[in-house]
């Protein structure tokens, strides 16, 4: 089984924006993410699941 080490940290929109592969700056990406989450109407648990799926490589992992 492949092991992945995730360190405990806080995550904000700037941190998420740094992972977005798009040709714009961090401020622009952060603004787009902020508007997306504000308009999506998603519950916080759904947003957190989506962010983890987005940022953590596919495979087996234990929390």
ABEGO torsion letter per residue (X at the ends): XBBBBBBBBBBBAAAAAAABBBABBAAAAAAAAAAAAAAAGBBAAAAAAAAAAAABBBEBBBX
